[in-house]
Amino acid sequence: MIFGDMGNMMKMARDMQKKLKEVKKDLEKATYEISSDGITVKVSGDMEIREIKGNQGKSGDDIKNAVNKALKTAKDDASKKMKGVTGGLGLPGMF
């Protein structure tokens, strides 16, 4: 009986791995846009900055805050999607 359970667990692990790869691909394609204090930031779901637009004269802090808000939005969505696959398990190396 133990080997049957082990085989089922291995299948579940492979299925989860496949779903995680699909979510990762989706996140790479996703774009999150945030506007804050006259600055618009676009980031991808895999936390890459795609674009920053803003009025000249904005401070470094304004830009940093806008980028951080955009990255937090992307990270929160990625975590939500990963939890849907992992059932809430905290897996190392995941967003």
C-alpha contacts under 8 A as a table, 3 or more apart, distances in Angstrom:
res1	aa1	res2	aa2	distance
1	M	4	G	5.27
1	M	5	D	6.50
2	I	5	D	5.22
2	I	6	M	6.16
3	F	6	M	4.87
3	F	7	G	6.11
4	G	7	G	5.15
4	G	8	N	6.33
5	D	8	N	5.07
5	D	9	M	6.16
6	M	9	M	5.01
6	M	10	M	6.16
7	G	10	M	5.10
7	G	11	K	6.27
8	N	11	K	5.12
8	N	12	M	6.23
9	M	12	M	5.02
9	M	13	A	6.14
10	M	13	A	5.00
10	M	14	R	6.21
11	K	14	R	5.11
11	K	15	D	6.13
12	M	15	D	5.05
12	M	16	M	6.11
13	A	16	M	5.08
13	A	17	Q	6.12
14	R	17	Q	5.04
14	R	18	K	6.20
15	D	18	K	5.13
15	D	19	K	6.26
16	M	19	K	5.08
16	M	20	L	6.07
16	M	85	V	6.58
16	M	86	T	6.96
17	Q	20	L	5.06
17	Q	21	K	6.30
18	K	21	K	5.22
18	K	22	E	6.40
19	K	22	E	5.01
19	K	23	V	6.22
19	K	85	V	6.58
20	L	23	V	5.07
20	L	24	K	6.12
20	L	82	M	7.02
20	L	85	V	6.70
21	K	24	K	5.03
21	K	25	K	6.25
22	E	25	K	5.16
22	E	26	D	6.24
23	V	26	D	5.01
23	V	27	L	6.11
23	V	81	K	7.02
23	V	82	M	7.20
24	K	27	L	5.04
24	K	28	E	6.23
24	K	46	D	7.62
25	K	28	E	5.14
25	K	29	K	6.59
26	D	29	K	5.28
26	D	30	A	6.23
26	D	45	G	7.87
27	L	30	A	4.94
27	L	44	S	6.96
27	L	45	G	4.22
27	L	46	D	5.80
27	L	78	A	6.94
28	E	44	S	6.06
28	E	45	G	5.28
28	E	46	D	5.20
29	K	44	S	6.79
29	K	45	G	6.95
30	A	44	S	5.47
30	A	45	G	5.20
31	T	42	K	6.43
31	T	43	V	5.64
31	T	44	S	4.55
31	T	45	G	6.22
32	Y	42	K	5.48
32	Y	43	V	5.31
32	Y	44	S	6.14
32	Y	45	G	7.17
32	Y	70	A	6.54
32	Y	73	T	7.15
32	Y	74	A	6.19
33	E	40	T	6.87
33	E	41	V	5.60
33	E	42	K	4.38
33	E	43	V	6.61
33	E	70	A	6.45
34	I	40	T	5.64
34	I	41	V	5.38
34	I	42	K	6.58
34	I	66	A	7.00
34	I	69	K	7.00
34	I	70	A	5.35
35	S	38	G	6.60
35	S	39	I	5.47
35	S	40	T	4.24
35	S	41	V	6.38
35	S	66	A	6.84
36	S	39	I	5.28
36	S	40	T	6.47
36	S	62	D	7.87
36	S	65	N	7.78
36	S	66	A	5.41
37	D	62	D	6.69
37	D	66	A	7.61
38	G	54	G	5.83
38	G	55	N	6.49
39	I	52	I	7.13
39	I	53	K	5.65
39	I	54	G	4.25
39	I	55	N	6.92
39	I	62	D	7.60
39	I	63	I	6.75
39	I	66	A	6.55
40	T	51	E	7.95
40	T	52	I	5.78
40	T	53	K	5.10
40	T	54	G	6.20
40	T	66	A	7.15
41	V	49	I	7.59
41	V	50	R	7.71
41	V	51	E	5.74
41	V	52	I	4.59
41	V	53	K	6.48
41	V	66	A	6.47
41	V	67	V	6.03
41	V	70	A	6.41
42	K	49	I	6.19
42	K	50	R	5.35
42	K	51	E	5.05
42	K	52	I	6.50
42	K	70	A	6.87
43	V	47	M	6.09
43	V	48	E	5.44
43	V	49	I	4.37
43	V	50	R	5.11
43	V	51	E	7.01
43	V	70	A	6.42
43	V	71	L	6.62
43	V	74	A	7.28
44	S	47	M	5.29
44	S	48	E	5.22
44	S	49	I	6.50
44	S	50	R	6.71
44	S	74	A	7.02
45	G	48	E	7.37
45	G	74	A	5.25
45	G	75	K	7.10
45	G	77	D	7.92
45	G	78	A	6.65
46	D	74	A	7.71
47	M	71	L	6.16
47	M	74	A	6.81
47	M	75	K	7.31
49	I	52	I	7.74
54	G	58	K	7.32
55	N	58	K	6.26
58	K	62	D	6.23
58	K	63	I	7.12
59	S	62	D	5.20
59	S	63	I	6.54
60	G	63	I	5.14
60	G	64	K	6.03
61	D	64	K	4.96
61	D	65	N	5.99
62	D	65	N	5.20
62	D	66	A	6.25
63	I	66	A	5.20
63	I	67	V	6.16
64	K	67	V	5.17
64	K	68	N	6.05
65	N	68	N	5.10
65	N	69	K	6.15
66	A	69	K	5.16
66	A	70	A	6.30
67	V	70	A	5.16
67	V	71	L	6.13
68	N	71	L	5.09
68	N	72	K	6.01
69	K	72	K	5.11
69	K	73	T	6.24
70	A	73	T	5.17
70	A	74	A	6.34
71	L	74	A	5.08
71	L	75	K	5.99
72	K	75	K	4.98
72	K	76	D	5.94
73	T	76	D	5.24
73	T	77	D	6.27
74	A	77	D	5.25
74	A	78	A	6.13
75	K	78	A	5.01
75	K	79	S	6.09
75	K	95	F	6.41
76	D	79	S	5.14
76	D	80	K	6.22
77	D	80	K	5.06
77	D	81	K	6.23
78	A	81	K	5.14
78	A	82	M	6.10
78	A	95	F	6.47
79	S	82	M	5.07
79	S	83	K	6.07
79	S	94	M	7.84
79	S	95	F	5.74
80	K	83	K	5.21
80	K	84	G	6.43
81	K	84	G	5.16
81	K	85	V	6.80
82	M	85	V	5.19
82	M	86	T	6.09
82	M	88	G	7.87
82	M	94	M	7.74
82	M	95	F	7.96
83	K	86	T	5.02
83	K	87	G	5.28
83	K	88	G	4.52
83	K	89	L	6.94
84	G	87	G	5.58
84	G	88	G	7.03
85	V	88	G	7.89
86	T	89	L	5.42
86	T	90	G	7.90
90	G	94	M	7.86
91	L	94	M	5.94
